[in-house]
Structures are given as structure tokens and as C-alpha cells.
């Protein structure tokens, strides 16, 4: 087994692995772009729903008072028609006083209705504003989702193609060195540390001179004393 050749094969194998990792990160990045939009839309939906509850409450209050006023007006009008035919002084004043109370109660309710209507208008303005904001976000989400779906298909295909190419290339590597590499991949994400200017690029540690000299001879597979990755001195 020529160590340098095996390490060069490992370097190519790691390129496959890194390409897959980059593609998966790109999918994650796309997902993160969409997630905040979904959260904003959900937050707006909660706000709109809460205001809808208030709106329904004010609408009920207005309807109750409108119906009460209509009922009291009919009753007061009927009493007023009979007022002229009442001869008993005590009954006359009691009826007149009742009519006044009903009319005043109607005026008070009308003031309440106006106040509730003002609140209702404010709530509706808020709902309209938030609904428009939500609609705009949903349009953005739809646009991004369409783009995300297309990119997901492309990226997923890229991952599958790269993994297939990796598996086809994998048998070219000596089993013993492949086992070490793949064990390190499971532990650290990637298993080969490229060396440049006597420095391991994976952990940025300068190699001791004796290890660097052994690495240059390429007589054995060496590991970084710091990050434990297999060392590969790439020849330009």
C-alpha cells in the first residue's frame, strides 16, 4: 500500500463528504429563511383572532342595546298614546315618569352604542391592517416556498448523486485506512486534516517538526496530535 496514494484517495473521498455537507447546510439555510415568515404569520393570526373576539363582543353589546332601545321605544310610545286618557292624577304622574325613564335609558344606551361603535371601528381598522400585513407575508412565503421546493429538488438530487459517486469510489481505498477515516468522520464530521505550511488546517495547530518530517516521507498514516484527524500533505 502506497500511503500517499491512499491519502490522495481519502482526500477525494472527503471532497464527496464535504459536498454533501455543504448541500445539507444549504437546505437548512433555505428552511431557516422560511421559518421566520411562518412564525410572523402565525403571530399575526393570533393577534387577528384576539381582535375578532373583541369585535364580536362589541357587536353583541351594540345589538343588545339596539334591541333594548327598540323594545323600550315601542313600550314608551304605547304608554304615551294612553297618557292623555288617564284621569287619575297618581297614575298619570307614574306613567309620565316611567316614560321619561325609558326615554333617558334610550339616550344613555345610544351614547353607549356610539362609544362601542367607535371601539368597533378602531378594532376593524386594526384587523384590516394586520390582515393586509399577513396577506403580504403569505405572498412572500408562497414565493419563497416555490423557490425552496425547486432548490430542494436540485439539492436533494445533488446529494443523492454525490453519495452514489462516493459509494462507487469507496472500494478503491484500502480497508484499514478507510475504517480509520470513517470512524473519524462519525466523531468529527470529517476525518482528513490537510496540512499546509506545517499546519493542520482542521485545527490550526502547527505540527511538531518530527511529525511533519515523517509526513513528508509518507511512509505511514499519521494523525494530528491535536485533533486526531488523519494528516494529508497535499502536493501542489
Order of alpha helices (4+ residues) and beta strands (2+ residues): alpha-alpha-alpha-beta-beta-beta-alpha-beta
